[in-house]
Amino acid sequence: MHNILKHDNNYIIKVTYSLLSGLLLTISFPPAGFHWIAWIALVPLIFTSRNLSFNSSFRLGFIAGLVHYLTLLYWLVDTMGTYGNLPLYLSWPVLFLLAAYLALYMGLFSGILFRVSKKPIAALAIAPVLWVTLEYIRSLLFSGFPWELAGYSQYKNLIMIQISDLTGVYGVSFLIVVCNMTALITLLWLTKKKWHGQIVSGKIAAAALTALAITVGLTFCYGKQRLITVGKTISAAPTRKVAVVQGNIEQGIKWDPAYQVSSVHKYLNLSSLAKSAKPDLVVWPETSAPFYFLYDKKLSDLLKNGIQNFESNFLIGAPSFIIKKDKMINYFNSAYLLGPGGQVRGKYDKAHLVPFGEYIPLKRFLPFIGKMVKGVGDFVPGQKGAVIRQGKLGLGILICYELIFTDLARAMAKNNADLLINITNDAWYGRSSAPYQHFSMGVFRAVENRRSLIRSANTGISGFIDPTGQILDQTDIFKEAVITKSLPLMRQKTIYTRFGDWFAITCIIITIILLRLYMRD
């Protein structure tokens, strides 16, 4: 009986450590934003899982991941309930299923790490490449959901994120895991605990600390230097003055025909507040024109006539459609570039659509599931990497959560986009953590490609990010706002822009090699 109670107590302690890691990871991200905690957040999980079987380690990792994603993505329940018309008894299970799916990756990380790594130094080498491998797979599988990868927690840590122009966000995730493993090895040495039956010696701890010091030191020096060199390039670069308009239109009335005219008037009136600054471009959010632009003549004329009073170009969000030869209709979530006279100078159609929001995956097999977007048919994806040209200026448009996909912004920068512009409608998320999390990931798109990033959101957060990742200005959520900035136009292509996720792919190759070597033993 005593042994049974002891076993139960040990299991409760292990689960508690796993829960702690999940919660620590969550508070590393905004709005809490304790980014330094990410560097040690995994230590409780790794400490308690280190001497267990694959199945036991996997379970503890899964628990940590489940807690992390439930507390990180809790806002989906309100989104699905308020705008997807799902009752709570369905919304919570959907959130749980998504969190469980994402938790599988942390479970695999924990299980594989302790199955393969019989020595602590081997674990130090394997853990970061395995973590990046799993993050990269998550960003691609089932259309991808790379929301708040570990590296994103460091969006305000400007020096350390400069390596993103080489490795993307995955390089920062790699560093975080290296630090967590080093902290764990040092802890084992100090407490005289064992790793798979082996005592962690002072030499091993010293080797781990030396590896961390070199890795972090090189990253720090690179970051400092890049801030200086990119800063000089920014100072010498040509600029464009851009105004961002945040209308704060309530999602519940956004598509109501009774409010369409007032919505257009509201955006025109707010835009007039920036008129004296003479911006080259005025940016409105996603679906700021809540009608089929150019098809609905009355509302389209109202908008076009309204902007004729300005000398600026306008970028507006609106749905669109085309009728094909077979009479089928293709719907798009679009952005239009309009000249001062109201003429259309370019159009971008969203390329990466939101599953169950803008289209229903496997619709043939899931006819009972409705979309969250009202009043339109299933959207069709546009061309990836398409850039709107305004003379010699290239505009790379990212609509809504396209911002979180590294390959989309990279494709636009590679296709000679001078500015990256994210238009979104974060009213879906309500007063939750989501708008802050969404905005934070935009910092990395700016650094990865060394482009200024402009963000216009219906209810916030709107703002400007320079090519070093510095947030120049940002709005509050659920407030009307107009902000204007002169932004540098950068045209050089970074290593990341040219070669993409070579770092993550290298991590995958190393992981496969290590797993194959283990399978031979």
Secondary structure, 3 states (H helix, E strand, C coil): CHHHHHHHHHHHHHHHHHHHHHHHHHHCCCCCCCHHHHHCCCHHHHHHHCCCCHHHHHHHHHHHHHHHHHHHCCCHHHHHHHCCCCCHHHHHHHHHHHHHHHHHHHHHHHHHHHHHCCCHHHHHHHHHHHHHHHHHHHHHHHHCCCCCCHHHHHCCCHHHHCCHHHHCHHHHHHHHHHHHHHHHHHHHHHHCCEECCEECCHHHHHHHHHHHHHHHHHHHHHHHHHHHHHHHHHHHCCEEEEEEEECCCCHHHHCCHHHHHHHHHHHHHHHHCCHHHCCCEEECCCCCCCCCCCCCHHHHHHHHHHHCCCCCEEEEEEEEEEECCCCCEEEEEEEEEECCCCCEEEEEECCCCCECCCECCCCCCCCCCCCCCCCCCCECCCCCCCCEEECCEEEEEEEHHHHHCHHHHHHHHHCCCCEEEEEECHHHHCCCCHHHHHHHHHHHHHHHHCCEEEEEECCCCCEEECCCCCEEEECCCCCCEEEEEEEECCCCCCHHHHHCCHHHHHHHHHHHHHHHHHHHC
